[in-house]
Structures are given as C-alpha cells and as structure tokens.
Amino acid sequence: MPENQNIEFKSNWRDEWLQWICGFANANGGKLFIGKDNYGKIVGLQNHERLMEELPNKIRDLLGMTSEVNSFDENGLFYLEVITQPQSVAISYRGKYYLRIGSTNAELTGNRLNEFLLKKSGKTWDDVIENRATKNDIDEESIKRFIIVAEKTNRLPEVAGLTNFEILEKLRLTESEKFKRAAVILFGKDPGKFYPNISVKIGKFGKSADDLLYEEVEEGNLFKILQNVLNQLNRKFFKNPIDFEGMQRIEKGEYPVAAIREMLLNALVHKSYTGASIQIRIYDDKINIWNEGTLPPELTLDSLTKQHPSIPRNPIIADVCYKGGFIDTWGRGTLKIINACNEAELPSPEIKEEYGGISVTIFKDSITEEQLKKIGLNERLIKAVMYVKENGKITNTEYQEINNIAERTATRDLTKLVELKILEQVGTTGKGTNYILSRHKDANDATMQP
C-alpha cells in the first residue's frame, strides 16, 4: 500500500508530524502510520505505549481537534495508526496551515491560504462583498451587451423590465444592496481600481523567452478583456486573422478558433484575481497562455485530459459566464482545447502547472524543437530537421557540415529520419539526393524511437 492522498508512513515519531495530521484535517482526512517505513513495511516502535498516551493530548492541545489513535502488534513489532477526520473549520499548527495534496503535505501561504480560509468559511473570493464599489463603478453598457448575448442561450433568468441592479441581483452578484467582487470583475468600469493586475499582457517573442519584440496590455472587466484580447491578437499578433464569431468551426488556419477562445476563457474564469496578470506569449511556432492559480486538490493534470468535473475557483463568475453562453458547467474546457487541436491536425496542447499557475501551449505545427524532443530525437537530428524546415532541404554533405560528423554517421542519421517519416528522400541516389520534410506524416505521428 503506497502513500497517497489519505495515507502517510513514518518510521518514528516527531512532533513535526503534527503538520501531516493538520494537512489531513484540512483536506479529506487520512491515516498516519507510525512505525512503518516509506513503503509501508513495519519497522516497529520502542515507545508505542507512551505515544499512545501522549499523542491524543498533543493533537488536542496543538491542533485543537481530536484524532483516533490505535496500536497494533504484528509479530512483536508495534506500530500506531492515527485516524484523522476532515474538519469543517480551518486547522493550524503553530500558526501555520497545511493541506494534504496528493502524497505531499503543503504549507498554505499567500493567495492559496486566503482562498482556503474563505472556502472553509463557506465563501469563495468572488462571493465576497466589495464595500468600496457603488453603482457608479458598474458599466451599464457591458450589462446591456451581456443580456443581448445571453438571451440567445436560454440560460438567463427572466430579466425583462428589471433595473441593472435587479439584473445583477438575479445573477447573484449582489448582497444586502451591495456589489460582490464578481460583479466588479464581470461588469466593472475599472476593476483595476479595486484589484491590481486585472489585465492581460500579450507579448510577441523571437527565438527565446528573453527576446521580446513588442507587447500590448488589455484592461477592463472580464467581457471587455475577452473581446479586446481577441481583437488585439488578430490586429497585431496573428499573421492570419481568425474569425472568432465562428467559434464552432474547425479551421486549418494558424490556430483553431475554439482552442484560442477556450484558453482565454479558462484563464479569465479560473485565475486567482489577487495574483499576477494573465500572460500570453506568442512565438512563430506556438502560443502560450498562463494564469495564476493552481488546480484544486481534487484535480490533476492528467484528469484535465479526460472527462472530469467542473470545480471552478470563482464559481459566481463561472455561473454568470455559463448563463451568458460563454462556458459550460461540465469541465470540458481543456477537452475542447485538445479536441480542437486534434481536429485541426495540430499536436496535442501542452498543459502544465508552473510558477503557481496553469500554463497551456498550443503549437502551430508539429515540427518544433519541443515536439521533436518528445519523440526522442537527439540534438543532432533536431538540428538537421530544423535546418530543413528553414531551408527547404538538406543533403548528406550539408548534414555532415552542420553537425561536424563523418559521412557514414550522416547517412545513418538521415536514413533514420526517413524511417520515422519525418524526412523523405527525393532526387537521384548518390550526390543528387536531397532530403525534405515528409509530405505523408509529421513528427507528431512518429512512433519509432531513434
């Protein structure tokens, strides 16, 4: 039985293991075994009787809760089992909060701690009242445009004849005659007045991440940012403009419509609005969108590639976007991105957690260094393929020169690239032979490992 979300092994007792009990209490509960090694093998405890008496008191005094402590004897080797139930209130150990995530115990700080404490109190960040906001901070035109779009979805409650405040009230964006944070994010005239970094930064890069060619910043409420960013991408960053009104179409253009729009919507709906700005990085061969905010403990990166439940960080914002027809409530956002890339015959997108957030990258074609590395090509082979991509062809002699290798090695390498159907041979055999990119398969389809 390996360690997992609900199981932890320790060979002996240290008071710092109370952090793990705290982590279980703040998550879904779990069992801490004392007297077992990392693989679950019993190693035994010399002081199990004393620990049986002391542990319940330590847990009560230092964590303010109770756990069940059981003693077991197997062939003369004693071990303890500490069973912790999930707690409805936040539990801290020496002023710090911990949360069990997978098989690790994470200390919660900053935005993650704020979100955790709000959740334990039955709130989310977007459900909190913004006392500083008045009706003068709400953009009436944004509400009108939203209603026009939302009426086509049949998801919107009846709003005919209602005032703007009553409409927001119907959308659960108000409380006690005041506006919630979600109302400011969705329909505010200037959300940045209340929260920093409510913006999207777009950058065009050269060969590397430190080669910034030019940039733009879009600010405003969520719906304005959505439209303005899409317009800005078409106007300044994409070589071939995309018709975002035709979102349901699958196009073999620069990038698939549905993927780009879904990437941006996911970032806007699920971002941590107390964190950094959303960042869009555009290269010649790929586009990347990053937003701050890690996955909830219930989800993993692998689960995003399959059918999974929708667990939004900002459920009020997500619900309004659903009623407006911008998203659904079935957790299909990442699946839409993946399917759009597959149907457009592009490589599968790269989704990962980094820098405290979620990064999604889609590639314009499969002949990129990242894709070639994924199928196992070494540096020499990658250099040759990228040379062909830039120059249209390569000869055996040119291969030898760019890699400083012998003819026999060049022949073997080029033969392998042909077998992988990344390159194909054209022209007469011998000195008249050229190698070009395969017209039958691409690197994303290659299955043979060099």
N, C-alpha and C positions, 0 to 999 in steps of 0.2 A: 504494500500500500504506500504509494509515494505521497510526498507533501503536495497539498493542493489548496484551494480556496478555504477549505474548512479543517485542514489537518496540518499540524506542525509538530516536529520532533525535536527534543532537546536531551542531550545525554546527561546533564546535571542541572541543578537549579541555580539561577542567578536572579536577583531582584529585577534586573533589567528585562527579564522575560515578561514582566507585567505589561510591557509595551505590546507584546503579542496578544495578551488577553484583552487589552484595551482595543486593539485592532479588530479582534473577533467581535467584541461587543458593539463596535461602531459599524460593523458590516452585517453579515448574515449569521453570526455565531460560528462556533467551531470548537475543536478539541485540541488541547495542548498536551502531548505525551512527554513526561519527564522520566528519563531512564531508557530512552531509545535513541539510536544514532540517526543520522540523516536519511538512512534507507529504511528506517522502521524496525531495525533489529534491536532486540532487548539487550542492553548492556548492564542494567541494574543500578539501584541506588543504595547507598550505605545508610542514609539518614531518612528513609522514607517515613518512619513513624513521626519524627519531629516535623517534617514537612507537612504531613497530614494535619497536624495541629496548627502550624503557623500559616500555611497558605490561605485558608479561608479568612483569617484575620487581616493578612496583608492586602488581599483583594478588597475586603470591605473598607479598610482604613485608607488605602491609597487610590482606589478607583471608585469608591462609593457605591459598590454593587456587590452582588454575590455570585459565586460560581460553584458548581458541584465538583468536589474533589474525591476521586475514588482510588483505592490502592489495589494492585493486582500482584500476584505471586505466580511466576511461571518457572518451574524447575529451580526454585530457590533464588531467582532473580526478581527483585521487586521493581515496579515502575508505577507512576501515578498518571491518572487521566484527569485533566481539568476541563470540564464541560462548561462553555460559556454560551449563554443565550443572547440573541440580538437585543439591544436595548433601544427603547423608544426615545431616550434622551441622549445627548452627546456625552461621551465618557472621555475624561482626560487623565493623563498620568503625569504628575509633577508639572502641571500647567501646559502640557503638550497633548495634541490629539493625533491618534494613529488610526489607520484604516487598512484592513486586510484587502489586498488586491491581488488576485491570483494566488501564487505561493509566496508573495512578498508582503512585508509589513511596511507601509509608507507613512511617514510623518506628514501631516497636512499643514501647509503654510499658505500665506497669501490668499490668492483668489480661490484656490481649492478649499481652503479652510472656511472662507466666507460662504461658499456655495454649500459646503457640508453642514454648517451650523444653520443656515437658512432651511435646508431640506429637513433637518431634524426638528425644526420648529414648525414644519408643515408649509413652508414657503419656498419659492424659488426667487432668484434675483429679479426676474421681470415682473413678479407678482407683488412687489413692494411698492407702497405709495411714494411718489416723488412730491414731497411737500412744497418744493420750490416752483413747481410747474403750475401755470394758470392757463385759462382758455386762450390767452394771447400767445401762448407758446405752441399751440396746435395749429397746423396748417390745414385750413378748410379745403383748399384745392386738392390736397392729397387724399382727403376723405372722399370727395366727390369722384375722383378718378378711380379710387378703390371700389366704390359702390358700383360704378359702371362695369368694371371688370368682374366683380364678384357676382353680380346678378345673372351672369351667363352660366354660373356653375350650379345654381340651385342649392347651394350650401349655406347661403346667407340667411339669417333670420329676417322676418318682415321688418323693414325699416322705413317704409313709405310714410311721409308726413312727420318723421321724427327730427328733432334738432340734432346738431352734430354731437352734443354731449350725450343725448339719449342713444344715438347710434353707438358711440364708444361704450356706453353703459351696457348695451345689448351684446357687445363684443367682449364684455368682462374686462374692460380696460380702465374702469373707474371703481372707486370705493369711497363711501362717505363723502360724496361730492368732490372728490379729489382724483387726480390722474395717477395711474400706475406708471412705473418705469416703462412698461411695454408700450403704453400709449405714446410716450415721448420718442421711443426708438422707431415706432412704426409711422407716426403721423406728426412728429415734432417739426417745427420750423427750423430749429437749430439744435439737434440733440447734443452736439459737441459743447454747447453752453453748459450742459449738466454733467456730461461724462467725457473724459478725454479719449482720444483715439477712436472716435466713431467715424471711421473713414476707411477707404480702400486705396492702398498705394499700388500703382501699376508701373512696372519698370521693364524697359527693353534692354536686354543684355547681349553682349557679344559672345565670345568664345567661353568665358568663365563668369562666375558669380561676382567677381570684383570688377568686371568690365561693364559698368552701367553706361548705356548710350544716351538714354533720355527717360523721363518719368512724368507721371501725372498723379494727382491726388483727387479723389472724388469724396465729397462730404454731403451730409444731409440725412434725412430719415431713410429707413430701410428701402422703401419703394422707390424713392428718388435715386438712391445709390444703385439699386438694381438696374434701372433703366439707363442711368448715366454711364455706368461702367460698361454696359453692353455697347452703348453708342460710342464710347471712347475707344473700345477695342477695335471696332470697325473703322473708326475715323483715323486712328493713328498707329495701331499696333498690328492689325492683321493685313497681310498682303491682299487677301481676297475677302471682302466683307461677307458677313454671314447674315442671312435673313432670320432673325430671332423670332419673328412672328410665326414662322413655320417650324415651331419647335418640335412637332411630332414627326417631321420628315427626317429620314436618314440620308445624309448627303455625303458624297465622297469629295468633300472640299478640304480646305486647310484643316479644319477641326469639325467634328459633328456638333450640330446645333444643340441637341439635348444634353450632351455631356458638359459643354461650357456653361450653359444656363443652370444646370443642376449643381455643378461645382460651386458656382457663385451663390446660389440659393442656400445650399447646405452650409456654406461658410457664414452667411448672414444670419441664418436661423439658429445655428448651433454654437456660435462664437461666445467666448466669455467677454461680455461688454465692459468689464473692468480691466481688461488686458490690453494687449497691443492691437494695432490696426491690422486688418486683413491685408495680406501682401500677395500680389500677382506678379510672377516673374515670367517673362516671355523671352524665349531663345529662338533661334532659327528653326530648331527641330522639336521643340516641346513648349508646353505651358504648364506652370505650377501655381496652385493656389494654396496658401497656408492661412489658417485661422487659429488663434489661441483657444485652448480648451481641450483637455484630454477626454478620452472615451469614458463613459460611466463604467463602474466596475462590472456591470452585467454583460458588457460587450467586449469583444476582442477584435483585433484587425482581421483575423480570419473570418469571424462571424459577419463582417461587413460585406464579404464576397458571396454570402449565402442569404437565404431568407432569414430575416431577423426582426425582432420587434422594434417599434419606434420608441426611443427613450430620449426625448428632446431635453437639452439643457435649459431651454427657455420655452416651457410649454404654452404660456399665454401667447407669445409671439408666434409660435408654431401653429397654434389653433387659428389665429387670425389669417395667417398665410394659407392655411388649409381652406378656410371659408372663402378666401379670395381666389382659390383655384391654382395657387402657385405651387403647392406641395400636396402630397397625400399623407395619410397617417399610418402607413404600413411599413415604414422603414425601408422603402425601396429606392431611396436616393442614390446610394452607391451602386445598387444593381442597375439603375438606369444609366449611370455613367459607364459601367462596364459593358452593358449590352450595346450602348450607342457606339462605343469604340469597336466592339467586335463586328457589328453590322456595317460599320464604315471601313472594315478590313484594316483597322489600326491595331497596334499592340495593346494588350490589356493595360489599363492605367495602373500606376504605382501609388498605393495608399499606405502611408506610414505615420507613426507618431514621432514627432521630433520637436525639440525646443518648446515643450509644454503645450503642443497643439497638434492639429491634424494637417498633414500635407498630402495633396493629391496632384499627381502629374500625369498628363496625357501626352503621347508622342505623335508627332506629325507623320512619321513613317517608322518602320522597324529597323532601318539601317542607321542606328545611332550607337555610340560607344556603349551606352548603358545596356541596350538590348543585346549587343554582341557579347558583352561580358556575361550576361545572364545565361547565354547558351554555351559558355565555356571557352570562347576564343581567347588565345593569349595575346599579349601586346603586339607581337609581330604580325599576326593575322589581322588584328583590328586595324593596325596602321595601313595595311595593304587595302582592306575594304574601304576605309575612309578615303584613301588615295583614289580608288576607282570612282567613288561617289563624287569626288571633286573634279576629276579629270576625264571621266567617262570610260577609261580603260587602263589596263596595265599590261606590260609584257614581262616575260621572265627576267630579262635584263634589268628593267626598272625595279622589279621586286628585289633583285639582288642588291641594287644600289641603295634603295631607301632603307633596307634592313641590314646592309653590310654583311651579307651571308653568301655562301657558295651556291653554284647553280643547282647542285643536287638537292640542297635543302629548299631552295626556292621552288623547284619542280614539285617536291613532295608537299609543300605548303599549298601551292596553287591547286594541286590535284585534290587535296582535302577540301578546299573551299568549293570546288566544283562538285565533289561528292555531297557536300552539305547543301548544295543547290543555292548557295549564296552568290557565287560567280558562275558564269558559263564561258566556255571556250569558243571563240569564233576565229575565222581565217584559216589559212593553210597551216598544217602541222609543221613545227620547227620554228624558224626565226620569224615567220609570218603570223604566228599565233598571238592573238590578243585575248584578254580576259575582261569581261564586262559584268555588270550586275545581272543576276539571273532574271529572266523575264517570266519565269514559271513559278518560283517560290521566293519568299523573303526570309529574312533572318528569324522572324517570329515563328516560322513554321519548322525551322531546322530542329531535328531531333538527334542527330548524330553528334556525339561529343568528340572533339579533337584530342 
